[in-house]
Amino acid sequence: MKTLAIGLMSGTSLDGLDICLAEFEKKDKWHFQILKAETLPYPADWENKLRNSIHLSVTDLLELHSDYGFYLGQKTKEFIEKHQLEHIDLIASHGHTVFHQPQKKFTLQIGDGRAVKIETGIPVLYDFRSQDVLMKGNGAPLVPIGDELLFSQYDACLNLGGFSNISLTSLGKRIAFDIAPVNIVLNHLAQQLNESFDKNGDMARKGQINETLIAELNSLDFYQQLHPKSLGIEWCHQYIFPKLEGILPLEALATFTEHIAQQVSMVINENDIKDILITGGGAYNTFLIEKIKAKTESKIIIPEKEIIEYKEALIFAFMGVLKMNNEVNILSSATGSIADHCSGIIA
């Protein structure tokens, strides 16, 4: 039976709202086809609201949770009307992460799914991470279930988004973990030069690498930890941004790009990965990709634009399908939770 599902994804780098309509069908294995997909850049006021959400009072945050839910619903409704879509079975919404502190047993993605349902009239799956955190998991990464069931032809899948995360099979189990911040830091540095991002890594290419800073970054405790492990924006505010203060933006961009390449290639080499699918906005950063290629012998595969940009939204749509079928959609081998489970709230 075919299922039509829409996935909504808002990344930590606030590039915009990814909306992906895909068709899923299970035969001998799961098959998918992306039918329509687009990214809606946030208006300046919404970008600011989401960026500053971490600093809001409880009541203001609750108000934003509702307002953003209606915003998501309105944008999804516009997407459906624009493309004259019919017979959509479900919407799966990731929401926008404000807090992610699994060690304290909480994670918060705002954008109330009930508001999305009210706007669209379509069943909505949301809040995929909280249950995993309560089950002693990291609540991340979640996409490995999609890598396992939709992209199993590759040794590993690497996402270069706000953060970099990798998923691969080890000893018969799908493992996954965050590697290092990527666009959450690179975009922050590019904005100091009045650019929203470092296109193709051209600005980083002009900068000098600060070897002292590289050594400091590489010695951070997170990189010594064993997986499963995950990163959040709070970690960057505590450990990364303070180290970059007072350093010229071009130098910081060059140095942090080198840092990402070192951390990513180290993981690729340690796991003897023969071919790796790279997606997320960082796949367009040709300077970063060149650096990763130079440090590993693995075959680097950059797929078509739709997969680069919408793989995460696609997989959240897929997680919604699995939830509706009451099938496992989170792997404990990836998140560290006490068991595989079926997560998400249905509105």
C-alpha positions in Angstrom: 0.0 0.0 0.0 1.3 3.4 -0.9 1.4 6.2 1.7 1.6 9.9 0.8 3.4 11.9 3.6 4.7 15.4 4.1 7.8 15.9 6.2 8.6 19.3 7.8 12.1 20.1 9.0 13.5 23.2 10.5 17.3 22.9 11.0 19.4 24.6 13.7 21.1 26.7 11.1 17.7 28.4 10.4 18.1 28.3 6.6 14.4 27.9 6.3 11.5 25.4 6.5 12.0 22.3 4.4 8.8 20.8 3.1 8.9 17.4 1.4 6.1 15.4 -0.1 7.1 11.8 -0.7 5.4 8.5 -1.5 6.4 5.4 0.4 5.6 1.8 -0.4 6.8 -1.4 1.3 7.3 -4.5 -1.0 10.4 -6.7 -0.3 11.8 -3.5 1.2 10.8 0.1 1.6 10.8 2.3 -1.5 10.3 6.0 -1.7 9.9 8.8 -4.3 10.2 12.5 -3.6 7.2 14.1 -5.4 7.5 17.8 -4.4 9.9 19.6 -2.2 10.9 23.2 -1.4 12.6 25.3 1.2 10.8 28.4 2.4 13.3 30.9 3.8 12.1 32.4 7.1 11.1 36.1 7.0 13.5 38.1 9.2 11.0 38.4 12.1 10.5 34.6 12.2 14.3 33.9 12.0 14.9 36.3 14.9 12.1 34.8 16.9 13.5 31.3 16.5 17.1 32.3 17.0 16.2 34.1 20.2 13.8 31.4 21.5 16.5 30.0 23.9 16.4 33.3 25.8 12.6 33.6 26.2 10.6 33.5 29.4 8.4 30.4 29.9 5.2 32.2 29.0 6.7 33.8 25.9 8.1 30.4 24.8 4.8 28.7 25.2 3.2 31.5 23.1 5.9 31.0 20.4 5.3 27.2 20.5 1.6 27.8 19.6 2.3 30.6 17.1 5.0 28.6 15.3 2.7 25.6 15.1 0.1 27.7 13.3 2.9 29.2 11.0 3.9 25.6 10.1 0.3 24.7 9.4 -0.3 27.7 7.2 2.9 27.1 5.2 2.0 23.5 4.7 -1.5 24.4 3.6 -0.1 26.9 1.1 2.3 24.2 -0.2 -0.6 21.8 -0.6 -2.8 24.4 -2.4 0.1 25.6 -4.6 0.8 22.1 -5.9 -2.9 21.1 -5.9 -2.1 18.1 -3.8 -4.8 15.6 -2.7 -5.1 12.4 -0.6 -2.2 13.2 1.8 -2.2 10.6 4.5 -0.1 12.4 7.1 2.2 15.3 8.0 5.3 14.6 10.2 6.8 17.7 11.8 10.1 17.9 13.5 9.6 21.4 14.9 12.4 23.8 15.9 14.8 22.7 18.6 15.1 25.2 21.5 16.7 23.0 24.2 18.4 19.7 23.9 19.8 18.3 27.2 19.3 14.6 27.2 21.5 14.2 30.3 18.8 16.2 32.2 16.0 14.1 30.5 14.6 16.9 28.3 14.5 18.1 24.8 12.2 20.7 23.4 11.1 21.1 19.8 8.5 23.9 19.4 5.7 24.1 16.9 2.6 22.5 18.3 1.5 19.7 16.0 -2.1 20.2 17.0 -2.0 23.7 15.5 -0.6 22.1 12.2 -3.6 19.7 12.3 -6.1 22.5 12.9 -4.7 24.5 9.9 -4.5 21.5 7.5 -7.1 19.0 8.6 -4.5 16.2 8.1 -3.2 13.9 10.9 0.1 15.2 12.2 3.0 13.4 13.9 5.3 15.5 16.1 7.6 15.5 19.1 9.7 12.6 17.9 12.6 13.1 20.4 11.1 13.4 23.9 10.3 9.7 24.3 13.8 8.7 23.4 15.3 11.1 26.0 12.9 9.7 28.7 14.1 6.2 27.7 17.7 7.2 28.6 18.6 8.0 25.0 20.3 11.0 23.4 17.1 11.9 21.5 19.5 12.1 18.4 20.3 11.3 15.8 17.0 10.0 14.5 17.6 9.7 10.8 19.5 6.4 11.0 16.2 4.5 10.7 15.8 6.1 7.3 19.4 5.4 6.4 18.9 1.7 7.4 15.6 1.2 5.5 15.9 3.7 2.6 19.7 4.2 1.9 21.2 0.9 2.8 23.2 0.7 -0.4 25.8 3.0 1.1 28.4 2.1 3.8 27.6 5.3 5.6 25.5 8.4 5.4 26.9 11.8 6.5 24.8 14.8 7.1 26.5 18.2 7.0 23.8 20.5 8.4 23.8 22.7 11.4 25.8 19.8 12.9 27.5 16.9 11.2 26.2 13.4 12.0 27.1 10.0 10.6 25.2 6.7 10.5 26.8 3.4 9.6 26.5 -0.3 10.2 28.9 -1.7 12.8 28.8 -5.4 13.9 25.4 -5.8 12.4 23.9 -2.8 14.1 23.1 0.7 12.8 25.1 3.2 14.9 25.0 6.9 14.6 26.4 10.0 16.3 27.1 13.7 16.0 30.6 14.5 14.9 31.1 18.3 15.1 29.2 21.5 14.5 29.1 22.7 10.9 26.8 25.4 9.6 25.7 26.5 13.0 29.2 27.9 13.4 30.2 28.6 9.7 27.0 30.7 9.2 27.6 32.6 12.4 31.1 33.5 11.2 29.9 34.4 7.7 27.3 36.7 9.2 30.2 38.7 10.7 31.2 39.4 7.1 27.6 40.4 6.1 26.9 37.1 4.3 24.3 34.6 5.4 26.6 31.7 4.6 30.1 31.0 3.2 29.1 30.0 -0.4 31.3 27.2 -1.7 33.6 27.8 1.3 35.2 30.7 -0.7 35.7 32.9 2.3 37.3 30.1 4.3 39.6 29.4 1.3 41.0 32.9 1.7 41.8 32.6 5.4 44.8 31.4 7.3 44.5 28.4 9.6 45.2 29.1 13.2 47.1 26.0 14.4 46.7 26.9 18.1 43.0 27.2 17.8 42.8 23.9 15.9 44.6 22.2 18.7 42.2 23.7 21.3 39.1 22.7 19.3 40.4 19.2 18.7 41.1 18.7 22.5 37.5 19.4 23.5 36.1 16.7 25.7 33.2 15.8 23.3 35.6 14.5 20.7 37.1 12.1 23.1 33.7 10.6 24.1 32.5 7.3 22.7 29.3 7.1 20.8 26.3 7.4 21.0 26.7 11.1 21.6 24.9 14.3 20.3 25.5 18.0 20.2 23.2 21.0 20.8 23.3 24.7 20.3 24.0 25.2 24.0 27.3 23.3 23.6 28.4 25.7 20.9 27.6 28.7 23.1 29.6 27.2 25.9 32.6 25.7 24.1 32.9 27.0 20.6 31.8 30.6 20.2 34.0 31.8 23.2 37.1 30.3 21.5 36.3 32.2 18.3 35.9 35.6 19.9 38.6 38.1 18.9 39.7 36.0 15.9 39.3 37.6 12.5 36.3 36.0 10.7 38.3 34.8 7.6 40.8 33.1 9.9 38.1 31.6 12.1 36.3 30.3 8.9 39.4 28.7 7.6 40.3 27.2 10.9 36.8 25.9 11.7 36.4 24.4 8.2 39.7 22.6 8.7 38.6 21.4 12.2 35.3 20.0 10.7 37.3 18.2 7.9 39.7 16.7 10.5 37.0 15.4 12.7 34.9 14.0 9.9 37.8 12.3 8.1 39.0 10.8 11.4 35.6 9.1 11.9 35.5 7.9 8.3 39.0 6.4 8.5 38.5 4.8 11.9 35.4 3.0 10.6 37.0 1.8 7.4 34.1 3.3 5.3 34.4 2.5 1.6 31.7 4.8 0.3 29.8 7.6 2.0 26.7 9.5 1.0 27.0 13.2 1.9 23.9 15.4 2.2 22.8 18.6 3.9 23.8 22.2 3.1 27.5 21.5 3.7 27.6 19.2 0.7 27.6 22.4 -1.4 30.7 23.7 0.5 33.2 22.6 -2.1 36.2 23.7 0.0 35.0 21.6 2.9 34.4 18.6 0.6 37.8 19.0 -0.9 39.4 18.9 2.5 37.5 15.8 3.6 38.4 14.0 0.3 42.1 14.9 0.8 42.1 13.3 4.2 40.4 10.0 3.4 40.5 7.3 0.6 36.7 6.7 0.9 34.5 7.3 -2.2 32.6 10.5 -1.5 29.1 10.5 -3.1 27.2 13.8 -3.5 23.7 12.9 -4.7 21.1 14.9 -6.6 19.9 18.2 -5.2 16.6 16.8 -3.9 18.4 14.3 -1.7 21.1 16.7 -0.6 18.5 19.3 0.6 15.5 17.2 1.6 16.9 13.9 3.0 16.1 14.9 6.6 12.6 16.1 5.8 12.1 12.9 3.7 13.1 10.7 6.7 10.9 12.6 9.1 8.0 11.9 6.7 9.1 8.3 6.8 9.2 8.2 10.6 5.6 9.5 10.5 4.6 6.6 8.3 6.3 4.1 10.6 4.6 5.6 13.6 1.2 5.4 11.9 2.0 1.7 11.2 3.1 1.2 14.8 6.5 0.1 13.7 9.9 1.0 15.2 11.1 4.4 14.1 14.0 5.0 16.5 17.0 2.7 16.8 18.5 2.3 20.3 21.8 1.5 18.7 21.9 5.0 17.3 20.5 7.0 20.2 21.6 4.9 23.2 18.0 4.4 24.5 17.1 1.3 26.5 15.2 -0.2 23.5 14.2 0.3 19.9 10.8 2.1 20.0 8.0 3.8 18.1 8.0 7.5 18.9 6.0 10.6 18.2 2.7 12.1 19.2 -0.3 11.9 16.9 -2.6 14.9 16.5 
